[in-house]
Amino acid sequence: MLAQRTTRVGASPTMQVLLEADRLKRQGVDVVDLGAGEPDFPTPEHIKAAGRAAIDADFTKYTATAGIPELRHAIAARYRADYGVDYAESEVIVCAGGKQALYNVAMALFGAGDEVVTHAPGWPTITDQVRLADAIPVHVRSYPEDGFALKAEPFLAAITPATRGIVINSPCNPTGALMSEDELAMVADEAARRGIWVVLDLCYESLIYDPVPHNLPKVLVDRLRDLAVITGSASKAYSMTGWRCGWALGPKNVIAACTAIQSHSTSNACSISQRAALAALQGAQDCVAEMLAEYRRRRDVICELLTASGRIRCVTPAGGFVLFPDVSDVLSPDGIRTSAELAQALLTDEHVALTAGEAFDAPGFVRISYATSLERLREGAARIERFLDGLARGTRQPRAGS
Ligand SMILES: Cc1ncc(COP(=O)(O)O)c(C=O)c1O
């Protein structure tokens, strides 16, 4: 019999879409893959060169658990420059991705009986990590009518005497929405008053399209530095998902606890990746701006194509590279009943892979990644339109198994 905790979590549903699409692609099927949660760009050349140089210099051994000092220093320097917050090297840990950073933090801060408030729609890993820590996830909702903006009020209303933490992801996967500084300030003030941890996942912080105020680290540091943890990642900003390099910044005792936990799981982030991440953080940032400009072009094209017929409604994302359209108008009790069925039917009938909103605790929506070429996006939108036309005319011929 497996340990009880395994009953609380399943494999990440966002990964399952990729697996299914991959299986079809391996069979030679021309799948338009809009399921990917990762950039399609190659890792920028100067970052790859730093990785190669690390290998050539035999920088291929264990490092300190919390990461090489130069990188911890560079991460602190980056947050100081970008947000005006001060973290010492001892307040930074380098991990195998932002995901491991968040996992370490969940293990360090949350335990049996603790309630941890986070938002839906939201990235399912946050919820499942809370469950793995034996704690209880509590979801507060954001709504398309508000552009999915993360508001303070529902967080405040969800706080109970058992609340131990609040986890916020801005820009949010899957909505692309932001939390404003004012709304976070209200949450932070209350959290400070009640001694509640606030964890801020800034994985998409470099991919915000317009220059809106988003100095969330400063909001937290000014109000509850001793109760705040910030996580980030090289994955999305620098197209480095496979290198597995992320980090957390927080009070020394939290980072020490994370380091102890990590020392008994993965030890350190890959030595080569750490050197590459150092080059990413210290090098010119034009590559990020270029990728963001391309995401913006794609966002605008795919939003327009998908909403042209009026059957699908969509909030324009403020950050990241996914859309989260509302498909509830095309669902019906005697046709395709749920967004999960829609995602499955689109994959089966039109070979378009996208992720059902159910994966993000948001039935009635689908997540469409535009981390793919404009040409593939146009093809994907055309296939989705053709499918929806068939549905509307009642002429869709479901294939076996759809
Ligand atoms: C919201 C969010 N946070 C954190 C991560 C972690 O990414 P990584 O582990 O690649 O740094 C992801 C990855 O998809 C994400 O979507």
The ligand as an ORCA input file, in Angstrom:
! r2SCAN-3c Opt
* xyz 0 1
  C       2.771     29.788    -11.833
  C       4.031     29.033    -11.929
  N       4.925     29.113    -10.937
  C       6.078     28.448    -10.953
  C       6.392     27.647    -12.033
  C       7.698     26.919    -11.948
  O       8.452     26.863    -13.080
  P       9.938     26.282    -12.995
  O       9.926     25.172    -12.004
  O      10.233     25.806    -14.365
  O      10.800     27.397    -12.542
  C       5.502     27.520    -13.094
  C       5.777     26.629    -14.232
  O       4.965     26.353    -15.067
  C       4.287     28.237    -13.046
  O       3.398     28.184    -14.032
*
